[in-house]
Amino acid sequence: MSEEKRNFVDEFESPDHYHLDDLLTEEHKLIRSSVRDFVKKEITPFIEGWAEKNHFPNEIVKKFGEIGAFGPTIPLEYGGGGLDYISYGLIMQEIERGDSGMRSTASVQGSLVMYPIYAYGSEEQKKKYLPKLGSGEWLGCFGLTEPNHGSNPGGMETHYEDKGDHYLLNGAKMWISNAPQADIAVVWAKNEEGRIHGLIVERGMDGFTTPETHGKWSLRASCTGELVFSDVKVPKENLLPEKSGLGAPMGCLDKARFGIAWGAIGAAMDCYDSARRYALERIQFDKPIASFQLVQKKLAEMLTEITKAQLLNWKLGKMMDEGKATTAQISMAKRNGVEVALNIAREARQIHGGMGITGEYSMMRHMMNLESVVTYEGTHDIHLLILGADITGIPAFK
Ligand SMILES: Cc1cc2nc3c(=O)[nH]c(=O)nc-3n(C[C@H](O)[C@H](O)[C@H](O)COP(=O)(O)OP(=O)(O)OC[C@H]3O[C@@H](n4cnc5c(N)ncnc54)[C@H](O)[C@@H]3O)c2cc1C
């Protein structure tokens, strides 16, 4: 399916009002402009059609592999990009400027599938899986959430038993991005002692199915599904040996949430750009609506929030590179980025008046997508509680 929107020209521009480019290297700017060009060619002309038809464009996986969107911070020798975290953030920002579902595909593959194999896997696992995932030959997914355990993944019921020459896996995961199309799944399950471990489950293993989740009004160009394990025999060499406990999946989520913080601001940048352009063109009361103070207030506040979030994200990227970023700092940026983006999508939608509710413009799609982004990888309130616990030393989860 490649239904291009008629006469669609992606005119996105990103004026740098605060000279934030001074914080970037020439390599960062080159990466950003090449991903921006890719998004203008391969995503924005088609995305409204894909979202409308609830279609995941399989072919994008290989293309993401070609531009280095999978695992940008993983070393080159393992099929990653060997880049820093600012580069990773910029790639996520540009892809989500196109669509949050497309960014979800890329960040799940890089941060939630490649990263745990890289950080917790054996040398054999790294060699077997990472180059194929990095190139987009294989697509992966990350199974943590279960029907009865979302915000509280530590309560998971999925479990495995040691059967001597293999593990026997039973249970179910739900809301899993990429699941229906994935070649492999990194699955978090408890052993007989109740300790959480990661297992690599491959499509085709007996008893393993990935039913698709239908009826989503959000992330419609991303495929979501369940992972169902019914006496799946998992070879022992598929257990990730180097880390166990809830901290293992949480370590992956830190990386992915960093990407979300940047990505959500990409969606906000798209909404702001569209609103500014529309406000200058749309005439009411014989004047462009951009001449009215109330519209200018909206635009000024959008730009201010985007700029503040970009600074927060940049600083977080630096701390990630130095290995100093804490989970609570990442929570702050994820939570802030998504909230800023949701507010801007709503305000931008208003500036477009009635036209804002159509697929002629991107805001409604961004707004609906962001309703998933504000919930997944830790809900808005859970991130607030992570910050609250960090500030006070008192966890308020229970
Ligand atoms: C489109 C999409 C894609 C996803 N992709 C993946 C994926 O690839 N892999 C994966 O493992 N998961 C994935 N998820 C799951 C996602 O991470 C969970 O939906 C999320 O963690 C919330 O869990 P829940 O939906 O069960 O909500 P619940 O945990 O039931 O929360 C419901 C509400 O209760 C609130 N709440 C819960 N506990 C507390 C508390 N202690 N204090 C205050 N409020 C609380 C929450 O903030 C929320 O508002 C995806 C979800 C969506 C929607």
The ligand as a Tripos MOL2 file, in Angstrom:
@<TRIPOS>MOLECULE
LIG
   53    58     1     0     0
SMALL
NO_CHARGES

@<TRIPOS>ATOM
      1 C1         -0.0330    1.2820   21.8990 C.3       1 LIG1
      2 C2          0.6960    0.6730   23.0540 C.ar      1 LIG1
      3 C3          1.9020    0.0240   22.8390 C.ar      1 LIG1
      4 C4          2.5640   -0.6110   23.8980 C.ar      1 LIG1
      5 N1          3.7350   -1.2920   23.6650 N.ar      1 LIG1
      6 C5          4.2810   -2.0370   24.6680 C.ar      1 LIG1
      7 C6          5.4080   -2.8920   24.4070 C.ar      1 LIG1
      8 O1          5.9550   -2.9030   23.2930 O.2       1 LIG1
      9 N2          5.8620   -3.7090   25.4030 N.ar      1 LIG1
     10 C7          5.2860   -3.7080   26.6520 C.ar      1 LIG1
     11 O2          5.7360   -4.4810   27.4990 O.2       1 LIG1
     12 N3          4.2320   -2.9030   26.9330 N.ar      1 LIG1
     13 C8          3.7200   -2.0730   25.9660 C.ar      1 LIG1
     14 N4          2.6270   -1.2620   26.2340 N.ar      1 LIG1
     15 C9          2.0130   -1.3270   27.5560 C.3       1 LIG1
     16 C10         2.1890   -0.0720   28.3890 C.3       1 LIG1
     17 O3          3.5080    0.0570   28.8380 O.3       1 LIG1
     18 C11         1.1550   -0.1230   29.5190 C.3       1 LIG1
     19 O4         -0.1070    0.1360   28.9160 O.3       1 LIG1
     20 C12         1.4320    0.8610   30.6290 C.3       1 LIG1
     21 O5          2.5730    0.5110   31.3610 O.3       1 LIG1
     22 C13         0.2450    1.0050   31.5850 C.3       1 LIG1
     23 O6         -0.2240   -0.2300   31.9890 O.3       1 LIG1
     24 P1         -1.8050   -0.5450   31.9110 P.3       1 LIG1
     25 O7         -2.2740   -0.1940   30.5550 O.co2     1 LIG1
     26 O8         -1.9880   -1.9320   32.3760 O.co2     1 LIG1
     27 O9         -2.4620    0.4960   32.9000 O.3       1 LIG1
     28 P2         -2.6010    0.3320   34.4940 P.3       1 LIG1
     29 O10        -1.2990   -0.0340   35.0940 O.co2     1 LIG1
     30 O11        -3.7870   -0.5320   34.7890 O.co2     1 LIG1
     31 O12        -2.9390    1.8230   34.9100 O.3       1 LIG1
     32 C14        -4.2490    2.3900   34.7670 C.3       1 LIG1
     33 C15        -4.2430    3.7500   35.4490 C.3       1 LIG1
     34 O13        -3.9480    3.5780   36.8410 O.3       1 LIG1
     35 C16        -2.8820    4.4320   37.2100 C.3       1 LIG1
     36 N5         -2.0750    3.7930   38.2560 N.ar      1 LIG1
     37 C17        -1.5890    2.5340   38.2870 C.ar      1 LIG1
     38 N6         -0.8860    2.3280   39.3940 N.ar      1 LIG1
     39 C18        -0.9130    3.4910   40.0900 C.ar      1 LIG1
     40 C19        -0.3350    3.9390   41.3260 C.ar      1 LIG1
     41 N7          0.4360    3.1530   42.0940 N.pl3     1 LIG1
     42 N8         -0.5910    5.2030   41.7210 N.ar      1 LIG1
     43 C20        -1.3300    6.0360   40.9680 C.ar      1 LIG1
     44 N9         -1.8890    5.6840   39.7910 N.ar      1 LIG1
     45 C21        -1.6690    4.4340   39.3550 C.ar      1 LIG1
     46 C22        -2.0530    4.6200   35.9340 C.3       1 LIG1
     47 O14        -1.2630    5.7950   35.9820 O.3       1 LIG1
     48 C23        -3.1690    4.6870   34.8980 C.3       1 LIG1
     49 O15        -3.6710    6.0020   34.8300 O.3       1 LIG1
     50 C24         2.0110   -0.5640   25.1940 C.ar      1 LIG1
     51 C25         0.8030    0.1370   25.4060 C.ar      1 LIG1
     52 C26         0.1560    0.7470   24.3560 C.ar      1 LIG1
     53 C27        -1.1350    1.4820   24.6190 C.3       1 LIG1
@<TRIPOS>BOND
     1     1     2 1
     2     2     3 ar
     3     2    52 ar
     4     3     4 ar
     5     4     5 ar
     6     4    50 ar
     7     5     6 ar
     8     6     7 ar
     9     6    13 1
    10     7     8 2
    11     7     9 ar
    12     9    10 ar
    13    10    11 2
    14    10    12 ar
    15    12    13 ar
    16    13    14 ar
    17    14    15 1
    18    14    50 ar
    19    15    16 1
    20    16    17 1
    21    16    18 1
    22    18    19 1
    23    18    20 1
    24    20    21 1
    25    20    22 1
    26    22    23 1
    27    23    24 1
    28    24    25 2
    29    24    26 1
    30    24    27 1
    31    27    28 1
    32    28    29 2
    33    28    30 1
    34    28    31 1
    35    31    32 1
    36    32    33 1
    37    33    34 1
    38    33    48 1
    39    34    35 1
    40    35    36 1
    41    35    46 1
    42    36    37 ar
    43    36    45 ar
    44    37    38 ar
    45    38    39 ar
    46    39    40 ar
    47    39    45 ar
    48    40    41 1
    49    40    42 ar
    50    42    43 ar
    51    43    44 ar
    52    44    45 ar
    53    46    47 1
    54    46    48 1
    55    48    49 1
    56    50    51 ar
    57    51    52 ar
    58    52    53 1
@<TRIPOS>SUBSTRUCTURE
     1 LIG1         1 GROUP 0 **** ****
